[in-house]
Amino acid sequence: MTEIRQLFEVLGLGLVVLLPLANPLTTVALMLGLSGNMTTQERNQQSLMASVYVFIIMMVAYYAGQVVMNTFGISIPGLRIAGGLIVTFIGFRMLFPQPHVEERILIENKTAEMKKQDSPNIAFVPLAMPSTAGPGTIAMIISSAATVKSSDYPHWIIIVAPVMIFFLVGLILWISLRSSGAIMRLVGKSGIEAISRLMGFLLVCMGVQFVINGIIEIIKTFPPAA
């Protein structure tokens, strides 16, 4: 019974640490801004794929993140700057969207072939990465991996808990994204366009801040001048 209580303690601690960094509500707002021309089926598919991608990314970051970063010589500041550049680029595209040659009409009646050709895949980039499993989330997972593995918890908890935590984060994200359809019907097309511009601006700000944080971390590693 004590070990079961320890498992729930680890699960609660992991969710408290990861959820503020993953911030599913921000991903929902991003989904609203990018999926205005998608059907309900397409949005549901993107929601499921994004949740699966988040789970996979977190698993890879936990079990192989440090090895991969050491192998390719990638530092945490470098990870933050790269993520910031991606977020900034996506934000600019949302702030200044390319004009459409022709508007998509009667979206719900699109043929299957049109769906395959026209529907953008936003599940991995930017919903899963860097919006949910971004530089901060990945850095926290990598830095926490060594701490958890060297803790005094039973071995089976150390093995099971990370998988359960990442699964719960993906499940919470999926539930949140599935609710975006109801929000979309509520605010309408003009509301979606406004949210898209607002999220674009916020993403640019977030991306710039990621880059600034990475540069500050690099500066802090320099030895003080004599």
C-alpha positions, 0 to 999 in steps of 0.5 A, a space after each residue: 500500500 505504501 508503494 502505491 501511495 508513492 506511485 501516486 505521489 510521483 504521478 502528481 509531482 510529474 503532472 504538477 511539473 509538466 502541465 504548466 510547461 506543456 500548457 495544453 490551453 495554449 495548444 488549444 488556442 493554437 489549434 483554433 488559429 490553424 484549423 479554421 478551414 478543417 472539417 470536424 473529422 480532420 480536427 479530431 484526427 489532428 488532435 489524436 495525432 498531436 497527443 500521440 506525438 507528444 507522448 512519443 516525444 516525451 518518451 524519447 526525451 526521457 529515455 534517450 534525450 541526454 544521449 542524443 544531445 551529447 551525441 550531436 553536441 546539442 546543448 540546452 541553450 541551443 535547444 531553446 534557441 532552435 525552438 524559439 526560431 521555429 515558434 517565431 516563424 510559425 507566429 509570423 505566418 499566423 500574423 501575416 497569412 498568405 492570401 488564398 487564391 480561392 476560398 474553400 467552399 462547402 468544407 464539409 462536402 469535400 471529397 476524400 481526395 481533396 481532404 488528402 491534398 488540402 488539409 495541412 498536417 499541424 499535429 507534429 509541428 506546431 501542436 506537438 512540438 514546440 507548442 506542447 513538448 517544447 524546449 522547456 518541457 524537453 529540457 525539464 524531462 531530460 534534467 529530471 531523468 537522472 534525478 528520478 533514476 537515482 532516487 530512493 523510490 522502488 525500481 518498478 515505480 521508476 520504470 512505470 511512473 514516467 510512462 504513466 505521466 507522459 500518457 496522462 499529459 497526452 490524454 489531457 492534451 487530447 481532451 483539450 484539443 477535442 473541445 476546440 471544435 465546440 469553441 470554434 462553433 461558438 466564436 465563428 470564422 471572424 473570431 477564429 481569424 482574430 484568435 489566429 492573429 492574436 496567437 501569432 503575435 503571442 507566438 512571436 513574443 514567446 519565440 523571441 523570449 525562448 531565444 533570449 533565454 537561450 542566449 542568456 544561458 550561453 552568456 552565463 556559461 562564459 567564465 568571468 573576466 579577470 
